[in-house]
Amino acid sequence: MGSQEVTNWQGKHVTVAGLGVSGIPAAKVLHGLGALVTVVNDGDDERARAQAADLEALGVTVRLGDGATLPEGTELIVTAPGWQPDKPLFTAAAAAGVPVWGDVELAWRLRELDGRKAAPWLAVTGTNGKTTTVQMLASILKAAGLRTAAVGNIGVSLLDAVLGEEEYDVLAVELSSYQLHWAPSLRAHSGVVLNLAPDHLDWHGSMEAYAADKGRIYEGNRVACVYNVADKATEDLVRAADVEEGCRAVGFTLGAPGPSQLGVVDGILVDRAFVENRQRNAQELAEVSDVTPPAPHNVANALAAAALARAFGVPPTAVRDGLRAFTPDAHRIAHVADVDEVAYVDDSKATNTHAAEASLAAYESIVWIAGGLAKGATFDELVARSAKRLRGVVLIGADRALIREALARHAPEVPVVDLGRTDTGAMLAAVQEARRLAEPGDTVLLAPACASMDMFANYNKRGDAFAEAVRELGA
């Protein structure tokens, strides 16, 4: 099903792979356009049956407990982003010559449906920092008086954004590597890869494949491919991208910027990319103190957001005003409380080693609470780089032994408390142990470097448990 056929969905046989936050809206949209929709889903639990009943009431066919078999007559598959490329359904589709799109691809193809004026996309991906950067970007765009929304992997459906009644001037779009994998025709106005570190390798199969999917965000960019000067892999992806004539590579750095870069000079965020005579001139955008919180990796997020906004023509004052107005989501290096001159910080969102390392780098003397599900990660590099900052470590969760062994190798002098529990009450015990290890001026930092599902429903619940335990300390 090529793009020339997209205007007529009537009677097209479309299979939607997966019930869930992307599958259900996709099924409803396609059914509304006249397609003959079949939803296939691996699971067959009570929730799936309830979702299936809702869709079947509309006239959508739903097949539960069998996501492997290609329904007869399928002309297109629209998949949930999390479905792995090696699933039998996609093997069968490839053999039959059936294309596979993700929900992002579907949204991209439908954005001009019924003669709509499509809003340009400013696209953000990376191993860490995506959501914060997209929210900062949306805040900056709003400060410039533009109609915008933060959408995509952030939880706001792109389909809703492109097909809803509200019209936008520009969209700030967060894209995961999964979504990019299934979005072959996406062409953003400008895009950024914030950073690259091993993550989701079980899904992609290799670091090279993971990086290549991230790099898809640069394909066809019109104005700017924004990259991280400190992460050469992101610049390599820009070099490999096929972009429109005149599109520029724009770097961001925590140091002083060179020409065609944004950076930091004497506590000021500075633009030497979107100014006249960038060899000599620089434009002040904001102060580091305008970024909340002003941790190094968050300042990098702010510079990336500023670069995309400036690529869209936003004035410097809007960058400053947008950053000042931005408030980060919970569980992202969030200061919970000070107890006995010790700061307690919740970065439960640091679910991999790359995010945890950035979090640890923001503080000088730390009692670190870590552990959970490692997802195949190794911890030697993280511990070696962070060892000098560690006052002590408290370990929780199923894979805590992996971190303990890395500490023994690279930080043998740091005291470690290994809590041999994975019950939810372990968090209170962990905070109490951290308090015992901490001295005035220290930071007790929850930056687990692991996923949460061994003990908690998600990282939010883990962060909530930490905050509640801290409040009990101060009670």
DRENDO-1510 file (C-alpha; in Angstrom, 1 decimal, always signed):
<recs>
REC; n; res; u; v; w
REC; 1; MET; +0.0; +0.0; +0.0 .
REC; 2; GLY; +2.0; +3.0; -1.2 .
REC; 3; SER; +1.5; +6.6; -0.3 .
REC; 4; GLN; -0.5; +7.3; -3.4 .
REC; 5; GLU; -3.3; +5.0; -2.1 .
REC; 6; VAL; -3.5; +6.6; +1.3 .
REC; 7; THR; -6.3; +9.0; +0.3 .
REC; 8; ASN; -8.7; +6.0; -0.1 .
REC; 9; TRP; -9.0; +3.7; +2.8 .
REC; 10; GLN; -12.4; +2.4; +1.9 .
REC; 11; GLY; -12.4; -1.4; +2.0 .
REC; 12; LYS; -8.7; -1.8; +2.6 .
REC; 13; HIS; -7.8; -4.8; +4.7 .
REC; 14; VAL; -5.7; -3.5; +7.6 .
REC; 15; THR; -4.4; -5.5; +10.5 .
REC; 16; VAL; -3.6; -3.7; +13.7 .
REC; 17; ALA; -1.0; -5.5; +15.9 .
REC; 18; GLY; -1.6; -5.0; +19.6 .
REC; 19; LEU; -4.3; -3.6; +21.8 .
REC; 20; GLY; -3.1; -0.7; +23.9 .
REC; 21; VAL; -2.4; +3.0; +23.9 .
REC; 22; SER; -1.5; +3.1; +20.2 .
REC; 23; GLY; -3.4; +0.1; +18.8 .
REC; 24; ILE; -6.9; +1.0; +20.0 .
REC; 25; PRO; -6.8; +4.6; +18.6 .
REC; 26; ALA; -5.3; +3.3; +15.3 .
REC; 27; ALA; -8.0; +0.7; +15.0 .
REC; 28; LYS; -10.8; +3.3; +15.6 .
REC; 29; VAL; -9.3; +5.8; +13.2 .
REC; 30; LEU; -8.8; +3.3; +10.4 .
REC; 31; HIS; -12.3; +1.9; +10.9 .
REC; 32; GLY; -13.7; +5.4; +10.7 .
REC; 33; LEU; -11.9; +5.9; +7.4 .
REC; 34; GLY; -13.7; +2.8; +6.0 .
REC; 35; ALA; -10.9; +0.3; +6.3 .
REC; 36; LEU; -11.8; -3.4; +7.2 .
REC; 37; VAL; -9.8; -3.6; +10.4 .
REC; 38; THR; -8.7; -6.8; +12.2 .
REC; 39; VAL; -6.9; -6.4; +15.6 .
REC; 40; VAL; -4.6; -9.2; +16.7 .
REC; 41; ASN; -3.3; -9.4; +20.2 .
REC; 42; ASP; -1.0; -11.9; +22.0 .
REC; 43; GLY; -2.8; -11.6; +25.3 .
REC; 44; ASP; -6.2; -12.8; +26.2 .
REC; 45; ASP; -6.8; -11.5; +29.7 .
REC; 46; GLU; -9.8; -9.8; +31.2 .
REC; 47; ARG; -8.6; -6.3; +30.2 .
REC; 48; ALA; -8.0; -7.4; +26.6 .
REC; 49; ARG; -11.4; -9.0; +26.4 .
REC; 50; ALA; -13.1; -5.7; +27.6 .
REC; 51; GLN; -11.1; -3.7; +25.1 .
REC; 52; ALA; -12.0; -6.2; +22.4 .
REC; 53; ALA; -15.7; -5.9; +23.2 .
REC; 54; ASP; -15.6; -2.1; +22.8 .
REC; 55; LEU; -13.9; -2.4; +19.4 .
REC; 56; GLU; -16.2; -5.3; +18.2 .
REC; 57; ALA; -19.2; -3.1; +19.1 .
REC; 58; LEU; -17.9; -0.6; +16.5 .
REC; 59; GLY; -17.6; -3.3; +13.8 .
REC; 60; VAL; -13.8; -4.1; +14.3 .
REC; 61; THR; -12.8; -7.7; +14.2 .
REC; 62; VAL; -10.5; -8.7; +17.2 .
REC; 63; ARG; -8.5; -11.9; +17.5 .
REC; 64; LEU; -7.1; -12.5; +21.0 .
REC; 65; GLY; -4.4; -14.9; +22.0 .
REC; 66; ASP; -2.9; -15.1; +18.5 .
REC; 67; GLY; -0.7; -12.3; +17.4 .
REC; 68; ALA; +1.5; -14.6; +15.2 .
REC; 69; THR; -0.7; -15.4; +12.2 .
REC; 70; LEU; -1.3; -13.0; +9.4 .
REC; 71; PRO; -5.0; -12.5; +8.7 .
REC; 72; GLU; -6.0; -13.5; +5.2 .
REC; 73; GLY; -6.2; -10.6; +2.8 .
REC; 74; THR; -4.1; -8.2; +4.9 .
REC; 75; GLU; -2.8; -5.3; +2.8 .
REC; 76; LEU; -1.2; -3.3; +5.6 .
REC; 77; ILE; -0.1; -3.9; +9.2 .
REC; 78; VAL; -0.2; -1.0; +11.7 .
REC; 79; THR; +1.8; -2.2; +14.7 .
REC; 80; ALA; +2.2; -1.1; +18.3 .
REC; 81; PRO; +5.7; +0.3; +18.6 .
REC; 82; GLY; +6.8; -2.3; +21.2 .
REC; 83; TRP; +6.2; -5.4; +19.0 .
REC; 84; GLN; +9.7; -6.7; +18.1 .
REC; 85; PRO; +10.7; -6.9; +14.4 .
REC; 86; ASP; +11.4; -10.6; +14.5 .
REC; 87; LYS; +7.9; -11.6; +15.5 .
REC; 88; PRO; +6.3; -14.3; +13.3 .
REC; 89; LEU; +3.6; -11.9; +12.2 .
REC; 90; PHE; +6.2; -9.6; +10.6 .
REC; 91; THR; +8.1; -12.5; +9.0 .
REC; 92; ALA; +4.8; -13.6; +7.4 .
REC; 93; ALA; +4.1; -10.0; +6.3 .
REC; 94; ALA; +7.6; -9.7; +4.7 .
REC; 95; ALA; +7.0; -13.0; +2.8 .
REC; 96; ALA; +3.7; -11.8; +1.6 .
REC; 97; GLY; +5.0; -8.3; +0.6 .
REC; 98; VAL; +2.7; -6.6; +3.2 .
REC; 99; PRO; +4.1; -3.3; +4.5 .
REC; 100; VAL; +4.3; -2.6; +8.3 .
REC; 101; TRP; +3.8; +0.9; +9.7 .
REC; 102; GLY; +3.8; +2.1; +13.3 .
REC; 103; ASP; +1.3; +4.5; +14.8 .
REC; 104; VAL; +3.8; +7.4; +14.1 .
REC; 105; GLU; +3.9; +6.4; +10.4 .
REC; 106; LEU; +0.1; +6.3; +10.3 .
REC; 107; ALA; -0.1; +9.7; +11.8 .
REC; 108; TRP; +2.5; +11.1; +9.4 .
REC; 109; ARG; +0.6; +9.7; +6.4 .
REC; 110; LEU; -2.8; +11.0; +7.7 .
REC; 111; ARG; -1.6; +14.5; +8.7 .
REC; 112; GLU; -3.0; +16.1; +5.4 .
REC; 113; LEU; -6.2; +14.1; +5.4 .
REC; 114; ASP; -9.2; +16.0; +4.1 .
REC; 115; GLY; -7.0; +18.9; +3.0 .
REC; 116; ARG; -5.7; +19.7; +6.4 .
REC; 117; LYS; -2.8; +22.1; +6.8 .
REC; 118; ALA; -0.2; +19.8; +8.4 .
REC; 119; ALA; +1.8; +21.3; +11.2 .
REC; 120; PRO; +5.6; +20.7; +10.9 .
REC; 121; TRP; +7.2; +18.3; +13.4 .
REC; 122; LEU; +10.2; +19.1; +15.6 .
REC; 123; ALA; +11.4; +15.7; +16.6 .
REC; 124; VAL; +13.3; +14.5; +19.6 .
REC; 125; THR; +14.9; +11.1; +20.4 .
REC; 126; GLY; +17.8; +9.8; +22.4 .
REC; 127; THR; +18.4; +7.2; +25.1 .
REC; 128; ASN; +17.7; +9.7; +27.9 .
REC; 129; GLY; +16.1; +13.1; +28.3 .
REC; 130; LYS; +13.5; +12.8; +25.5 .
REC; 131; THR; +10.4; +13.7; +27.5 .
REC; 132; THR; +12.0; +16.6; +29.4 .
REC; 133; THR; +13.4; +18.1; +26.1 .
REC; 134; VAL; +10.1; +17.8; +24.3 .
REC; 135; GLN; +8.3; +19.5; +27.2 .
REC; 136; MET; +10.9; +22.3; +27.3 .
REC; 137; LEU; +10.6; +22.7; +23.6 .
REC; 138; ALA; +6.8; +23.0; +23.8 .
REC; 139; SER; +7.1; +25.5; +26.6 .
REC; 140; ILE; +9.5; +27.6; +24.5 .
REC; 141; LEU; +7.2; +27.4; +21.4 .
REC; 142; LYS; +4.2; +28.5; +23.5 .
REC; 143; ALA; +6.2; +31.4; +24.9 .
REC; 144; ALA; +6.7; +32.5; +21.3 .
REC; 145; GLY; +2.9; +32.6; +20.8 .
REC; 146; LEU; +2.8; +29.4; +18.7 .
REC; 147; ARG; +0.0; +26.9; +18.9 .
REC; 148; THR; +1.8; +23.6; +19.9 .
REC; 149; ALA; +1.6; +20.4; +21.9 .
REC; 150; ALA; +4.1; +17.9; +23.2 .
REC; 151; VAL; +3.1; +14.6; +21.6 .
REC; 152; GLY; +4.2; +11.1; +20.6 .
REC; 153; ASN; +6.0; +8.7; +23.0 .
REC; 154; ILE; +5.2; +11.2; +25.8 .
REC; 155; GLY; +1.7; +9.7; +26.1 .
REC; 156; VAL; -0.3; +12.2; +24.0 .
REC; 157; SER; -1.4; +10.3; +20.8 .
REC; 158; LEU; +0.0; +11.7; +17.6 .
REC; 159; LEU; -3.1; +10.5; +15.8 .
REC; 160; ASP; -5.2; +12.6; +18.1 .
REC; 161; ALA; -2.9; +15.6; +17.4 .
REC; 162; VAL; -3.0; +15.3; +13.6 .
REC; 163; LEU; -6.7; +14.4; +13.3 .
REC; 164; GLY; -8.2; +16.4; +16.2 .
REC; 165; GLU; -10.2; +19.6; +15.8 .
REC; 166; GLU; -7.4; +21.7; +17.2 .
REC; 167; GLU; -5.0; +23.2; +14.7 .
REC; 168; TYR; -1.3; +23.6; +15.5 .
REC; 169; ASP; +1.4; +25.7; +14.1 .
REC; 170; VAL; +4.1; +23.2; +15.0 .
REC; 171; LEU; +4.3; +19.9; +17.1 .
REC; 172; ALA; +7.0; +18.9; +19.6 .
REC; 173; VAL; +7.3; +15.2; +19.0 .
REC; 174; GLU; +9.0; +12.6; +21.2 .
REC; 175; LEU; +9.9; +9.5; +19.3 .
REC; 176; SER; +11.3; +6.2; +20.7 .
REC; 177; SER; +13.6; +4.0; +18.8 .
REC; 178; TYR; +10.7; +1.6; +18.4 .
REC; 179; GLN; +8.5; +4.2; +16.9 .
REC; 180; LEU; +11.3; +5.3; +14.5 .
REC; 181; HIS; +11.9; +1.8; +13.4 .
REC; 182; TRP; +8.3; +1.6; +12.1 .
REC; 183; ALA; +8.2; +5.1; +10.6 .
REC; 184; PRO; +10.0; +4.8; +7.2 .
REC; 185; SER; +8.5; +7.9; +5.5 .
REC; 186; LEU; +8.7; +10.4; +8.5 .
REC; 187; ARG; +10.4; +13.7; +7.4 .
REC; 188; ALA; +10.7; +16.2; +10.3 .
REC; 189; HIS; +11.3; +19.9; +10.0 .
REC; 190; SER; +14.3; +19.5; +12.3 .
REC; 191; GLY; +15.3; +16.7; +14.7 .
REC; 192; VAL; +17.7; +15.8; +17.5 .
REC; 193; VAL; +19.3; +12.7; +18.9 .
REC; 194; LEU; +20.2; +13.8; +22.4 .
REC; 195; ASN; +22.6; +10.9; +23.2 .
REC; 196; LEU; +23.2; +7.3; +22.5 .
REC; 197; ALA; +23.9; +4.5; +25.1 .
REC; 198; PRO; +23.1; +0.8; +25.1 .
REC; 199; ASP; +19.4; +0.3; +25.7 .
REC; 200; HIS; +16.6; -2.0; +24.4 .
REC; 201; LEU; +19.3; -4.1; +22.7 .
REC; 202; ASP; +17.1; -7.2; +23.2 .
REC; 203; TRP; +14.6; -5.5; +20.9 .
REC; 204; HIS; +16.9; -4.1; +18.3 .
REC; 205; GLY; +19.4; -7.0; +18.3 .
REC; 206; SER; +22.5; -4.9; +18.4 .
REC; 207; MET; +23.8; -1.4; +19.3 .
REC; 208; GLU; +24.3; -0.7; +15.6 .
REC; 209; ALA; +20.7; -1.5; +14.8 .
REC; 210; TYR; +19.5; +0.6; +17.8 .
REC; 211; ALA; +21.6; +3.6; +16.7 .
REC; 212; ALA; +20.4; +3.3; +13.1 .
REC; 213; ASP; +16.8; +3.4; +14.2 .
REC; 214; LYS; +17.5; +6.5; +16.3 .
REC; 215; GLY; +19.3; +8.1; +13.3 .
REC; 216; ARG; +16.1; +7.8; +11.2 .
REC; 217; ILE; +14.9; +11.0; +12.9 .
REC; 218; TYR; +17.4; +12.9; +10.7 .
REC; 219; GLU; +16.2; +11.5; +7.4 .
REC; 220; GLY; +14.7; +14.3; +5.2 .
REC; 221; ASN; +15.2; +17.0; +7.8 .
REC; 222; ARG; +14.6; +20.4; +6.2 .
REC; 223; VAL; +16.3; +23.0; +8.4 .
REC; 224; ALA; +18.5; +21.5; +11.2 .
REC; 225; CYS; +19.9; +18.1; +12.4 .
REC; 226; VAL; +20.8; +18.9; +16.0 .
REC; 227; TYR; +23.5; +16.7; +17.6 .
REC; 228; ASN; +25.3; +16.4; +20.9 .
REC; 229; VAL; +29.0; +17.6; +20.6 .
REC; 230; ALA; +29.9; +15.4; +23.6 .
REC; 231; ASP; +28.5; +12.2; +22.0 .
REC; 232; LYS; +30.2; +11.6; +18.6 .
REC; 233; ALA; +27.8; +8.9; +17.7 .
REC; 234; THR; +25.0; +11.4; +17.3 .
REC; 235; GLU; +27.2; +13.5; +14.9 .
REC; 236; ASP; +28.0; +10.3; +13.0 .
REC; 237; LEU; +24.2; +9.8; +12.5 .
REC; 238; VAL; +23.9; +13.3; +11.1 .
REC; 239; ARG; +26.7; +12.6; +8.6 .
REC; 240; ALA; +25.0; +9.4; +7.5 .
REC; 241; ALA; +21.6; +11.0; +7.0 .
REC; 242; ASP; +20.0; +11.9; +3.7 .
REC; 243; VAL; +18.6; +15.4; +4.3 .
REC; 244; GLU; +17.1; +18.2; +2.2 .
REC; 245; GLU; +19.4; +20.6; +0.4 .
REC; 246; GLY; +20.4; +23.4; +2.8 .
REC; 247; CYS; +19.7; +21.5; +6.0 .
REC; 248; ARG; +22.5; +22.2; +8.6 .
REC; 249; ALA; +24.2; +20.3; +11.3 .
REC; 250; VAL; +23.9; +22.2; +14.6 .
REC; 251; GLY; +25.7; +21.0; +17.7 .
REC; 252; PHE; +25.0; +21.6; +21.4 .
REC; 253; THR; +27.6; +21.6; +24.1 .
REC; 254; LEU; +28.0; +22.4; +27.8 .
REC; 255; GLY; +31.2; +24.2; +26.9 .
REC; 256; ALA; +31.7; +27.4; +24.8 .
REC; 257; PRO; +30.1; +26.9; +21.4 .
REC; 258; GLY; +31.9; +27.1; +18.1 .
REC; 259; PRO; +30.2; +28.4; +15.0 .
REC; 260; SER; +26.9; +26.4; +14.2 .
REC; 261; GLN; +26.7; +25.4; +17.9 .
REC; 262; LEU; +24.7; +26.3; +21.0 .
REC; 263; GLY; +26.6; +26.2; +24.3 .
REC; 264; VAL; +27.3; +27.8; +27.7 .
REC; 265; VAL; +29.6; +30.8; +28.4 .
REC; 266; ASP; +29.9; +32.2; +32.0 .
REC; 267; GLY; +26.5; +30.7; +33.0 .
REC; 268; ILE; +24.7; +32.0; +29.9 .
REC; 269; LEU; +23.1; +29.8; +27.2 .
REC; 270; VAL; +24.5; +31.1; +23.9 .
REC; 271; ASP; +23.5; +30.6; +20.3 .
REC; 272; ARG; +26.2; +30.7; +17.5 .
REC; 273; ALA; +24.1; +28.8; +15.0 .
REC; 274; PHE; +21.0; +30.9; +14.2 .
REC; 275; VAL; +22.6; +34.3; +14.1 .
REC; 276; GLU; +24.1; +36.4; +11.3 .
REC; 277; ASN; +27.8; +36.1; +10.9 .
REC; 278; ARG; +28.1; +33.1; +13.3 .
REC; 279; GLN; +31.9; +33.1; +12.9 .
REC; 280; ARG; +32.0; +36.3; +15.1 .
REC; 281; ASN; +28.5; +36.8; +16.6 .
REC; 282; ALA; +26.7; +35.1; +19.5 .
REC; 283; GLN; +23.2; +35.5; +20.8 .
REC; 284; GLU; +22.4; +35.2; +24.6 .
REC; 285; LEU; +19.3; +33.1; +25.1 .
REC; 286; ALA; +18.9; +32.4; +28.8 .
REC; 287; GLU; +20.9; +31.9; +32.0 .
REC; 288; VAL; +21.7; +28.4; +33.4 .
REC; 289; SER; +19.7; +29.4; +36.4 .
REC; 290; ASP; +16.6; +29.6; +34.2 .
REC; 291; VAL; +16.8; +25.8; +33.7 .
REC; 292; THR; +15.0; +23.7; +36.4 .
REC; 293; PRO; +16.9; +21.8; +37.8 .
REC; 294; PRO; +20.2; +23.2; +36.5 .
REC; 295; ALA; +22.0; +19.8; +36.6 .
REC; 296; PRO; +24.4; +19.4; +33.6 .
REC; 297; HIS; +22.4; +16.9; +31.7 .
REC; 298; ASN; +19.3; +19.0; +32.1 .
REC; 299; VAL; +21.1; +22.1; +30.8 .
REC; 300; ALA; +22.0; +19.9; +27.8 .
REC; 301; ASN; +18.3; +19.1; +27.3 .
REC; 302; ALA; +17.6; +22.8; +27.4 .
REC; 303; LEU; +20.2; +23.6; +24.8 .
REC; 304; ALA; +18.8; +20.9; +22.5 .
REC; 305; ALA; +15.2; +22.2; +22.9 .
REC; 306; ALA; +16.5; +25.8; +22.3 .
REC; 307; ALA; +18.3; +24.6; +19.1 .
REC; 308; LEU; +15.1; +23.1; +17.7 .
REC; 309; ALA; +13.1; +26.1; +18.6 .
REC; 310; ARG; +15.6; +28.5; +17.0 .
REC; 311; ALA; +15.6; +26.3; +13.9 .
REC; 312; PHE; +11.9; +27.1; +13.7 .
REC; 313; GLY; +12.5; +30.8; +14.0 .
REC; 314; VAL; +11.7; +31.4; +17.7 .
REC; 315; PRO; +13.1; +34.6; +19.1 .
REC; 316; PRO; +15.7; +34.5; +22.0 .
REC; 317; THR; +13.3; +36.0; +24.6 .
REC; 318; ALA; +10.9; +33.0; +24.0 .
REC; 319; VAL; +13.7; +30.6; +24.8 .
REC; 320; ARG; +14.3; +32.3; +28.1 .
REC; 321; ASP; +10.6; +32.7; +29.0 .
REC; 322; GLY; +9.8; +29.1; +28.0 .
REC; 323; LEU; +12.6; +27.7; +30.1 .
REC; 324; ARG; +11.6; +29.7; +33.1 .
REC; 325; ALA; +8.0; +28.5; +32.7 .
REC; 326; PHE; +8.9; +24.9; +32.4 .
REC; 327; THR; +8.4; +22.5; +35.4 .
REC; 328; PRO; +9.9; +19.0; +35.0 .
REC; 329; ASP; +7.7; +15.9; +35.6 .
REC; 330; ALA; +7.9; +14.0; +38.8 .
REC; 331; HIS; +10.6; +11.5; +39.5 .
REC; 332; ARG; +13.2; +13.3; +37.4 .
REC; 333; ILE; +15.9; +14.6; +39.7 .
REC; 334; ALA; +13.2; +16.0; +41.9 .
REC; 335; HIS; +14.2; +17.4; +45.3 .
REC; 336; VAL; +11.9; +15.7; +47.9 .
REC; 337; ALA; +13.1; +17.3; +51.2 .
REC; 338; ASP; +16.1; +18.2; +53.3 .
REC; 339; VAL; +16.3; +16.2; +56.6 .
REC; 340; ASP; +19.2; +16.9; +59.0 .
REC; 341; GLU; +21.1; +18.9; +56.4 .
REC; 342; VAL; +20.9; +16.0; +53.9 .
REC; 343; ALA; +19.1; +16.5; +50.6 .
REC; 344; TYR; +16.9; +13.6; +49.3 .
REC; 345; VAL; +16.5; +13.5; +45.5 .
REC; 346; ASP; +14.1; +11.3; +43.6 .
REC; 347; ASP; +15.4; +10.3; +40.1 .
REC; 348; SER; +13.4; +7.1; +39.8 .
REC; 349; LYS; +13.2; +7.8; +36.1 .
REC; 350; ALA; +16.9; +6.9; +35.8 .
REC; 351; THR; +16.1; +3.3; +34.7 .
REC; 352; ASN; +19.3; +2.7; +32.8 .
REC; 353; THR; +23.0; +3.2; +33.5 .
REC; 354; HIS; +23.3; +6.2; +31.2 .
REC; 355; ALA; +20.6; +8.1; +33.0 .
REC; 356; ALA; +21.9; +7.2; +36.4 .
REC; 357; GLU; +25.4; +8.4; +35.5 .
REC; 358; ALA; +24.0; +11.8; +34.4 .
REC; 359; SER; +22.1; +12.0; +37.7 .
REC; 360; LEU; +25.2; +11.0; +39.8 .
REC; 361; ALA; +27.2; +13.7; +38.0 .
REC; 362; ALA; +25.0; +16.4; +39.3 .
REC; 363; TYR; +26.0; +16.0; +43.0 .
REC; 364; GLU; +29.4; +16.0; +44.8 .
REC; 365; SER; +28.8; +13.6; +47.7 .
REC; 366; ILE; +26.2; +11.0; +47.4 .
REC; 367; VAL; +24.5; +8.1; +49.2 .
REC; 368; TRP; +23.2; +6.2; +46.2 .
REC; 369; ILE; +20.1; +4.0; +46.3 .
REC; 370; ALA; +20.2; +1.6; +43.3 .
REC; 371; GLY; +19.0; -1.7; +41.9 .
REC; 372; GLY; +16.0; -3.3; +40.3 .
REC; 373; LEU; +15.8; -5.1; +37.0 .
REC; 374; ALA; +19.1; -4.7; +35.0 .
REC; 375; LYS; +17.6; -5.5; +31.5 .
REC; 376; GLY; +21.0; -7.0; +30.5 .
REC; 377; ALA; +23.0; -3.9; +31.6 .
REC; 378; THR; +26.5; -4.0; +33.1 .
REC; 379; PHE; +27.6; -1.5; +35.7 .
REC; 380; ASP; +31.4; -1.4; +35.7 .
REC; 381; GLU; +31.6; +1.8; +33.6 .
REC; 382; LEU; +29.0; +3.6; +35.7 .
REC; 383; VAL; +30.6; +2.7; +39.0 .
REC; 384; ALA; +34.1; +3.5; +37.8 .
REC; 385; ARG; +33.1; +7.0; +36.6 .
REC; 386; SER; +31.0; +7.8; +39.7 .
REC; 387; ALA; +33.1; +6.2; +42.5 .
REC; 388; LYS; +34.7; +9.4; +43.7 .
REC; 389; ARG; +31.3; +10.9; +44.4 .
REC; 390; LEU; +29.9; +8.0; +46.5 .
REC; 391; ARG; +29.7; +8.3; +50.3 .
REC; 392; GLY; +27.8; +5.0; +50.5 .
REC; 393; VAL; +25.5; +2.8; +48.5 .
REC; 394; VAL; +22.2; +1.0; +49.4 .
REC; 395; LEU; +21.2; -1.8; +47.1 .
REC; 396; ILE; +17.6; -3.1; +46.5 .
REC; 397; GLY; +16.0; -5.2; +43.9 .
REC; 398; ALA; +16.4; -8.4; +41.9 .
REC; 399; ASP; +19.7; -7.7; +40.2 .
REC; 400; ARG; +21.4; -5.8; +42.9 .
REC; 401; ALA; +24.3; -8.3; +43.0 .
REC; 402; LEU; +25.5; -7.0; +39.6 .
REC; 403; ILE; +25.9; -3.5; +41.0 .
REC; 404; ARG; +27.5; -4.9; +44.2 .
REC; 405; GLU; +30.1; -6.8; +42.2 .
REC; 406; ALA; +30.9; -3.7; +40.1 .
REC; 407; LEU; +31.3; -1.7; +43.4 .
REC; 408; ALA; +33.7; -4.4; +44.8 .
REC; 409; ARG; +35.8; -4.0; +41.6 .
REC; 410; HIS; +35.8; -0.3; +41.2 .
REC; 411; ALA; +34.9; +1.3; +44.5 .
REC; 412; PRO; +36.0; -1.2; +47.2 .
REC; 413; GLU; +36.3; +1.5; +49.9 .
REC; 414; VAL; +32.7; +2.6; +49.6 .
REC; 415; PRO; +30.4; +1.2; +52.3 .
REC; 416; VAL; +27.6; -0.9; +50.8 .
REC; 417; VAL; +24.3; -2.0; +52.4 .
REC; 418; ASP; +22.8; -4.9; +50.5 .
REC; 419; LEU; +19.1; -5.2; +51.4 .
REC; 420; GLY; +18.2; -8.7; +50.5 .
REC; 421; ARG; +14.5; -7.8; +49.9 .
REC; 422; THR; +12.3; -7.0; +47.0 .
REC; 423; ASP; +9.1; -6.3; +48.8 .
REC; 424; THR; +7.7; -2.7; +48.6 .
REC; 425; GLY; +8.6; -2.1; +52.2 .
REC; 426; ALA; +12.3; -2.4; +51.3 .
REC; 427; MET; +12.2; +1.3; +50.1 .
REC; 428; LEU; +11.6; +2.6; +53.7 .
REC; 429; ALA; +14.4; +0.4; +54.9 .
REC; 430; ALA; +16.7; +1.7; +52.1 .
REC; 431; VAL; +16.0; +5.3; +53.0 .
REC; 432; GLN; +16.7; +4.6; +56.7 .
REC; 433; GLU; +20.0; +2.9; +55.8 .
REC; 434; ALA; +20.9; +5.8; +53.5 .
REC; 435; ARG; +20.2; +8.3; +56.3 .
REC; 436; ARG; +22.6; +6.3; +58.6 .
REC; 437; LEU; +25.3; +6.6; +56.0 .
REC; 438; ALA; +24.8; +10.2; +55.0 .
REC; 439; GLU; +26.6; +13.2; +56.5 .
REC; 440; PRO; +25.5; +16.9; +56.5 .
REC; 441; GLY; +25.8; +18.3; +53.0 .
REC; 442; ASP; +25.4; +15.0; +51.3 .
REC; 443; THR; +22.6; +14.0; +48.8 .
REC; 444; VAL; +20.7; +10.8; +49.2 .
REC; 445; LEU; +19.9; +10.0; +45.5 .
REC; 446; LEU; +17.5; +7.4; +44.2 .
REC; 447; ALA; +18.9; +6.8; +40.7 .
REC; 448; PRO; +18.3; +3.0; +40.4 .
REC; 449; ALA; +20.0; +2.4; +37.0 .
REC; 450; CYS; +17.5; -0.4; +36.6 .
REC; 451; ALA; +13.8; -0.9; +35.7 .
REC; 452; SER; +11.3; -1.1; +38.6 .
REC; 453; MET; +9.0; -4.0; +37.7 .
REC; 454; ASP; +10.6; -6.5; +40.1 .
REC; 455; MET; +9.3; -4.5; +43.0 .
REC; 456; PHE; +6.9; -1.8; +41.7 .
REC; 457; ALA; +4.3; -1.4; +39.0 .
REC; 458; ASN; +6.5; +1.3; +37.4 .
REC; 459; TYR; +9.1; +4.0; +38.1 .
REC; 460; ASN; +6.5; +6.4; +39.3 .
REC; 461; LYS; +5.4; +4.0; +42.1 .
REC; 462; ARG; +9.0; +3.5; +43.0 .
REC; 463; GLY; +9.6; +7.2; +43.3 .
REC; 464; ASP; +6.4; +7.7; +45.3 .
REC; 465; ALA; +7.6; +5.0; +47.7 .
REC; 466; PHE; +10.9; +6.9; +48.1 .
REC; 467; ALA; +9.2; +10.2; +48.7 .
REC; 468; GLU; +6.9; +8.7; +51.2 .
REC; 469; ALA; +9.8; +7.1; +53.1 .
REC; 470; VAL; +11.6; +10.4; +53.1 .
REC; 471; ARG; +8.5; +12.1; +54.6 .
REC; 472; GLU; +8.5; +9.5; +57.3 .
REC; 473; LEU; +12.1; +10.4; +58.2 .
REC; 474; GLY; +11.1; +14.1; +58.6 .
REC; 475; ALA; +7.9; +13.4; +60.5 .
</recs>
